[in-house]
C-alpha cells in the first residue's frame, strides 16, 4: 500500500507520465522514467530528451556507423559439401558400368581412351582432342576405378571445401590435361586409361596448399612417394608419365591459387589458369618434332 508521502513525491513517478509509477532513473539527468520512456544506452537507460541531446552531439561518422550497425544484413551460408567430388565420382562410375556392356562397352572405351597419335590428323588421319580429358572416366578394371575413386573421395572432401567447387573442377581438369600431355611427350604410342593423372594433380595441390597454410604434410608426402614409386616398378603397367604430369600441373595450379587469393586478384588468377591450359596445349606441338 502506498503512503500519502510516497504519492506526493513526484520523483516516484515518470516525469513524462505522472500517473505511472517507476523506480528507474535516467542515467544522464537522473529523472524517473517509465518503461515506455526508457532507451537502452551503453551506460544504462536514458530518457527521450537525453537521447535527443546525445544524437545532436554525434559526429557524422558516428551517425553513419550507428546506422550501419542497425542495418539488417543477410548472411550467406557457404555450402561446403563436396558436390563436385561426388559428381565426378558418379560420372566416372557410370562410365565404367557402361563399358561393361557387351559390344557397346568396348566401342565406348575405344572412343574415350587416350592415344597420342589420335591428336595428329597428319599422322593418324583423325583429330580427337576430347580424349585428353575423357581418359579420366575409363578404367581398366574394378580395382583400378575403385582405388582412383576412393582417393578422389578422400582428397576431395578436404580440398574442395578449401578451394570452392569451380576451382576444384578447374584443378581436376587441368591436372588431367597435364597427365595426358606428359604421356604424349614421354610415351607417344602408349594407350592410357584412368583418372590417375588428375588424382596425382590433387595430391600435388594438397601438398602445396597444406604447406601454404602450415599444415602437417608429412603423411601426404609419404603416400605420394609410395604411389610414385609404384608407378616406376616394371610390370605394373602403370602410366607414370601421367602421374608426373598431373602432379606437376596440380602443384602449379595450387601455387596460383595460393598467390591470387584476394578478390582484387581474381582476374589475374583466371588469366594465369588460362595460361596454364594454353601452355599445356602448346606442348602438344613438341611430339611431331621427334615422332614424325
ABEGO torsion letter per residue (X at the ends): XBBAAAAABAAABBAABAABBBABBBAAAGBBBBAAABBBBAAEBBBAAAAAAAAAABBAAAAAAAAAAABBBBBBBBBABBAAAAAAAAAAAAAAAAAABBGAAAAAAAAABBBAAAABAAAAGBBBAAAAAAAAABBAEAAAAAAAAAAAAAAAAAAAAAAEAAAAAAAAAAAAAAAAAAAAAABAABBBBEAAAAAAAAAAAAAAAAAAAGBBAAAAAAAAAAAAAAAABBGAGBBAAAAAAAAAAAAAAAAAAAAAABAAAAAAAAAAAAAAAAAAAAAAAAAAAAAX
